[in-house]
Amino acid sequence: MSSTAFSAGKSPSLGAETGLSRGTLGALFVTILAWASAFPAIRAGLTGFGPIELGAARFAIAALPAALFLIITRPALPKLNELWRFATGGLFFVCFYTILLNIGEQTVSAGPASFIINVNPIITALLAIFFLHERFGKWAWGGTFLSFAGIGLIALGEGSEMKIDLGAVLILGSAFCNSISTIVQKPLFQRHKPLTVSAWNMIIGAALLAPALPGVIAQAPAASNEAIFSAVYLGIVPSLVAYGTWAIVLSKMPASRASNFMYCVPPVATLIGFAWLGETPSPLGIVGGLLALGGVALVNFKK
């Protein structure tokens, strides 16, 4: 697919986002906190449901209020040349991403998983430069790799073995799905509100995962309360809420900078583990978290 196809309909305002307003910072905070909590929730959900069934349950729960939102607000329908962009969000950002990540988390522990998935900002920056003509200077690249190194220290600090197996490859594939969707859907925000794009992603993704719903019904009676709660939580907070706040962020910032903030997720997940589960981070993990946050600051505040 050519760069013209990706940037079709692009106006001069696309590269002139205002950046870190108070509302954007609030949306970023919610997204980071929600997605940081998603990884342990997925692991808990997988104790009662299969990886595809968990994804189907998660987005079926999210799709119901999303559909209600569209019915009430009655936004403009997608144009014919926008249909593939909406379809890409549901297919890649919801369906493929969820299936690959859930299956990968069956064999890859949290530390290595967070390291692998955080290839996403690097992929997104490269795609944004080529397809959206965004600028990403040497300080931004320096900050990106500083954050990536910090995530590596967090993973090593957990004492988990870093190895390349099928689960790792699948999680890497989920990172690609996230990046592709971010770049393809970025131009939609010129005509459509962020929550409208997010709602369509929920609905399309849920429809694609719907064939697994009979499996959800079959597995639910034997699932623990923790697994069922996790599925509901995943549907409401990391999906319905966080996908909406992420769309708001992406509508206000260049894709390369917005994705870079996802390096905040592993340090926040470490803090959640400490406060909620009493998991004390290792010295390497603490240093890694500081490096990750420092890299994000370097990308977004160094002029």
N, C-alpha and C positions, 0 to 999 in steps of 0.2 A: 504494500500500500504506500502510495507516494506521500511526501510531506504536504502536498497541496490538499490531499484528502483529509489529513488530520487537521489542518488549519483552515479548512473551508469556512467561510463566514466570519473569519477573524477580522475584528475592527481594531483601529489604533488603540482603543481603550484597553484591550486585552493585556497589554504589557504595562499598563499604568495604574495597577491596583494601588490602593492607598496603604496597604500593609497592616501594621499592628495597631488597630484601633482597640478601644476597650471591648467592644462587642466581639471582635476577632479573637482577642486574648481569652475572653470568657468561653467562646466556642472551642478554642484550642485546649483549655483546661479541662473541659468536660470530655472532649474526645480522648485526650491522653489518659485521664483517670479511668474512663470506661474501658478503653482498649487494654490498659494495663491489667484490669481485673478479668479480662476475657480469657487469658491463658489458663489460670487456675480453674476458672469456671468450665472451660472446655474439658480439662482433665477430669474434673468431677463428673461432668455429664457423660463422658465416655465410659464411666463405670456401669452405667445403666442402659446406654443406647449405643448402637453402632455409629461409626463416624458419619455416614451419609444420613442415617435416621436422625441423628442429633442436629445436623444442619437443616434438615427438612422441618423438624419441630421448631427450631429457633426462628426460621424465617416465615413459617406459617403464622406464628405468634406475632411477628413484626408486621406482616402484610395486612392483617385485619385493620388495625388503626391507620395504617398507611392508605389503604383503600378508602376508608371513611374520610380521611383528610382530603383526598382528591375529590370525593363526591361532594363534600361541603364547600370546598374552595373553588371547584370547577375551573382549574387553570387552563390556559391555552393548550390545545392538543399539539403534539409534535408534528412538525412538517415532515414531508416524505424524506427529505435529505437528512433529517435528524433521527430517523427511526433506528438506524444502525448504531448510533451513539447511545441511545437509550438501551438498546438490546445488549450492547457491549457491557454496560454497567451491571445489568441483571445476570448476564452469562459469566463474565469474568470476575467482577467485584464481589458478587454474592455466591453464585453456584460453584464455579471452579475453585475460587479462593477458599471457600468453606470446606469443600470436599478434600482438597489437597492438604490444607492445614490440619483438619481433623484426623485424617489418616496418618499424616506425618507425625502428629503428636502421640500416636500410639507407641512409637518406638524411639522418639527423640525427646530427651528431657528438656526442661524449661530453659536452662542456660544456653545450650547449643541451638535450640529452636529460636530464641530471641536473637542470637547472633546471625543465624541464616536469614531470618525474615527481614533483618535490617540492612540487607543488600538493597532493599526497595528504594530508599532515598537516592542511592547512587544511580540505579537504573532509571528512576524518574528524572533525575537531573540531566542525564545524557539524552533521554528521549525529549525532554522539554527544550533543550538547546536545539536539537535537530528539527523537531516538528512544530514547536510553538515559538521558536526564535527567542527564547528567554536568555538572559545573560547570567552567567554563573562564573564569577571571577576566581582568581587564585586564592583569595582569602576564604571564599565560600568552599572551594575544594579542600583547602587545608582544614577548615572546620569540620567538613563532612568526614574526612578520613580520621580526624582526631576523635570524633564521636564513634566511628566504627571501631577504632582501636579500643575505646572505652567499653563498648559492648562486648568485645572479645575478652577483656579482663573480667567483666561480670560473669561471662560464661565459664572462664577458667576458675574463677573464684568459687563456683559451685562444686568444683571437683568432678564435673561430668566429662566423660570422654568425648572428644571432638572427632567424629568419624564420618565418612561419607558412605551412607547406606541409602536404601530406597526412601526411607522416611525423610532424610535430609534433602534428597533430590525433590521430593514432593513439596516440602516446605519452601524450597527455592522457587519451585514453580508457582506457588501461591504468591510469592513476592513479585514475580513477573506479572501475574494477573492483576495485582493491585496497581502496579505502575502503568500497565497498558490502559486500564480503566481510567486512571487519573488523567492521562494525556488525552484520551479520546473524548472524555466528557467535559473537559475544561471549557471548550467553546460553547457548550450548552448554556452556561450561566449568563451569556449575553442576552438571551431571550427568556429563559426560564428561571424561576426562583429556586434557590438551593433545595428547599424542602420538597419542592415538586420533583426535582431530579431524584432526590433520595427516595421519595415515596415510590416512584416508578421502579427504581432499582429493587426495592423490597418486593414489590408485587411480581415483577418479571422473574426475579430470582426464586421466589417462593413457588411460582408456577413450574419452573424448571425442576425444582426439587420435589414437587408434589408426588411423583410416582413412589417415593420412599415413605409416604405417610402411612400406608398400611403396616409397614414395618414398625413405625413409631407406636401405633395402636397395639400391635402384638407384643412389643417389648415393655410398654409402660407398666403393666401389672407387676412385673418382676423387678422393675427399677426401684432403687432406694429413693427416699424422700429428698436426699441431697442431690441425686441425679436429676430428678424431676424439677426441683427448685432451680438447679443450674440451667436447665433448658429454658425455663421461663425467664430467668434472669438474663440469659444470653439474648433472648428474643426482644426484651424490653430495653435493656441498658446498652450493651455493646452494639446492638443492631439498630433498633428503631431510633434511639436517642443519639448514639454516637455517629451513625451514618449520616444523620441529619446535620449534626454540628460540624462534621467533617466537610459536608457539602458547602456549608456556610463559609468555612475557612478557605476552601478551594476557590470559592467565588470571589474572595477578597484578596487573595495573594497569588503570586506566581507559583505554579505547580512545584517547581524545584525547591523553593523555600518552604512551602507548606509541608511537603513530604519530609524535609529535614527535621521538622519538629517531632517526628515519630521516634527520633533517638531519645526523646524524653521518656518513652514508654517503659523500657526496662528498668531505669532507676526508680521510677514511680512504682513499678511492680515490686521492686525490692523493698521499698518503704511500706507498701501494703502488706507484704509478707511479714515484715517486722511488727507492724502495729496489730495485724489481725491474727497471725498464726504464731507470733513470737519467734520467727526465723531470723536469727542474727546474721547479717551479711558479713562475709569475710573481708579482711583488709583489701584484698584485690578487688572485691566487688565494690567497696566504697570508693577506691581510687578510680575504678572504671566508670562508676556513676558520675563522679565529678568531671572526668574527661568527657563523657558523653554530653553532659549539660554544658560544659565549656565550649565544646564544638558547636553546639546549637547556637549559643550566644555569639560565637565568632561569625557564623554564617549570617545571622540576622541583624547584628548590630554593628559589625565592622564595615565602614564605608570606604 
